[in-house]
Structure formats: structure tokens, C-alpha cells
Amino acid sequence: MAENLTFEQVKKARVFAWHERHYVFANDTLLRVVTRYHTAAEATDRDPSPMIVRPSSLRGSEHLLDDGWHHLDNCSCRYCCRGRDEAARDRQRHDLRNGSGA
């Protein structure tokens, strides 16, 4: 998984993505996830918070939405594959430097 994606990459990849500020990008639409609680600690098992998803009025260029997007684990888009390839090369370089060259 690519550690952080830009909103531009998310739009180009056209696969489900999430942002920690309660946004998701799905079906070419930016959505806002709204709950009654701001943190998980505020919700209880007896009073679970329903997840309400509605179209967002933001378009991704607003502050704090340009960066920090994520795809699901094992995403096969070009951005995530490139990130996995780079991580594998880094691990290989590290192993070679430390003499474990497997």
C-alpha cells in the first residue's frame, strides 16, 4: 500500500480510497462520512453510531485533503504497486548492506 497518496493520484487510480479526516472517494465521487460521535471512545456497544455517508461539497483542493489518502491493502493500482516495488527494493538494499542477501 502506498503510504500517502495525493487526491490527484486517487482520482486517476479510480479505486476506493479513504482519508483520515472522514472522507472516502468511491465511484468517482468524494464522500464525507458523518457519525454522531467524533471519536471511537464516545461510542459504546449499547449505542453504536450509524455511519452516514453523503456527497461532499469539497472538491479535494481544500486544505488537508490534497495529501494523506490511502487505498486498501493489496491495492493493485499503479501508485500502490510502485510503492510496494520501491519498498521491496529498499528491503533488498538493506539486506545486501547487512550481509543477509537472501
C-alpha positions in Angstrom: 0.0 0.0 0.0 1.3 3.4 -0.8 1.8 5.3 2.4 0.3 8.5 1.3 -1.4 9.3 -1.9 -2.4 12.7 -3.3 -6.0 13.4 -4.2 -4.9 13.7 -7.8 -3.5 10.2 -7.7 -6.7 8.9 -6.1 -8.8 10.4 -8.9 -6.5 9.0 -11.6 -6.5 5.5 -10.0 -10.3 5.4 -9.8 -10.4 2.9 -6.9 -11.8 3.2 -3.4 -9.7 5.4 -1.2 -10.0 6.8 2.3 -8.7 9.8 4.2 -8.3 10.0 8.0 -10.4 13.2 8.1 -13.5 11.0 7.4 -13.6 11.3 3.6 -13.8 8.5 1.1 -13.5 8.5 -2.7 -15.7 5.9 -4.4 -17.3 5.7 -7.8 -15.6 8.9 -8.8 -17.3 10.8 -6.0 -15.9 12.5 -2.9 -18.0 11.5 0.1 -18.0 12.6 3.7 -18.5 10.0 6.4 -20.7 11.5 9.2 -21.3 9.9 12.6 -22.8 11.2 15.8 -19.5 10.7 17.6 -16.2 12.4 16.9 -14.1 9.6 18.4 -14.5 5.8 18.9 -14.3 6.4 22.7 -17.5 8.3 22.6 -19.4 5.4 21.1 -20.5 2.4 23.2 -21.5 -1.1 22.3 -25.1 -0.4 23.5 -25.3 2.8 21.4 -23.4 2.1 18.2 -23.0 5.0 15.9 -24.5 4.6 12.4 -22.3 5.5 9.6 -23.9 8.1 7.3 -22.2 8.8 4.0 -23.2 11.9 2.0 -21.7 13.6 -1.0 -19.1 16.2 0.0 -19.2 19.8 -1.1 -15.3 19.8 -1.1 -13.5 19.0 -4.3 -10.2 17.9 -2.9 -8.2 21.0 -3.4 -9.1 22.3 0.1 -6.6 22.4 2.9 -5.7 18.9 4.3 -7.3 16.9 1.5 -4.6 17.1 -1.2 -2.4 14.6 0.7 -2.9 11.8 3.1 -5.1 9.5 1.1 -4.9 5.7 1.3 -6.0 2.7 -0.8 -6.9 -0.6 0.8 -4.1 -3.1 1.5 -3.0 -5.1 -1.6 -4.4 -2.5 -4.0 -3.1 -3.2 -7.5 -3.3 0.4 -8.8 -0.1 1.8 -10.4 0.6 4.0 -7.4 0.4 1.3 -4.8 2.3 -1.2 -6.9 5.0 1.3 -7.4 5.1 1.9 -3.6 5.4 -1.8 -3.0 8.2 -2.2 -5.6 10.1 0.7 -4.0 9.7 -0.8 -0.6 10.9 -4.2 -1.8 14.0 -2.6 -3.4 14.7 -0.8 -0.2 14.5 -4.0 1.8 16.7 -5.8 -0.7 19.3 -3.0 -0.5 19.2 -3.1 3.3 19.6 -6.9 3.3 22.6 -6.7 1.0 24.3 -4.0 3.1 23.8 -6.1 6.2 25.2 -9.3 4.6 21.9 -11.3 4.7 21.5 -11.1 0.9 18.7 -13.6 0.7 
